[in-house]
Amino acid sequence: MRKMICALNCSMFEPGATILEKGREVESVNFVFEGYANLINTYKINDDQGDHEYGYSVRLPERSWFGDYQVLMGVPSTWCMVAGKKKGEENNNMIKVMNIEAEIFRGYINEYPDFRRFIILRSTVRRAYFNYRMKLSSFNEYLK
């Protein structure tokens, strides 16, 4: 664990900034150190009324992490991650995200097969939970 902690980098994001774009390769496992982030999935519908954009969001508070599933499974991000911004507040602080590069993360967990199995299981369960929460949580006001 010490090796992983020593390999962490810190990134800072303005509220509302995109941390990870939907469809991109995920290059690191990220930990929300200060602030929060929003995991967002949007889609567009074109009907006789015109184009409409809809979406769902899950808030990741401090001490949450993201990118683990994509790094472990080698798949691109199917969601967008945006730095948290409190509605109605003008003086929002930047959020701090600690991250470890994908190759370094995979190298460390491959040294410990039991830990690797646990992380893969945990990542898969978390992904199923995020999918479930997104279906429950409409956030159309975010898009306005």
C-alpha positions, 0 to 999 in steps of 0.5 A: 500500500505504501508504494501506491501512496507514494505513486499518487499525483495531485490534480486540481479542478475548478468547479464545473470542469470536466475531469474525465470525458465520456468515451475516453480511455481512462489513464489513472485511478482517481481519488476525490481528496477534497470536494466532490465530483459528479458522475454524469451520463447524458443522452440526446433524443430527437423527436417531433418537438426537436432535440432534447438532452437528458441525463443522470448523475451520481455525486461522489463525495470526498474519499470516493474513487473512480476509474478503477473499473475502466483501468482494470477492464481496459474499457473507455469511460462510459460516463463523464466526470465533472468537478463538483459545484454547489448550486447557487454558490459563486465562491466554490473551491477547487477540488483536489483529486489524487490519482495513480497512473493505470500501469503503475496501479495494475503493476502493484495490484498484480503483485498481490493476487488476493488483493487484485481479486478483491479490487476487481470484485469491488469495482464490478459491484460499484459499477453495478451500483452506479448504473442503478443509482443513475437510473433512479436519479434524473438531473435534468436541471443540471443541463439547463 
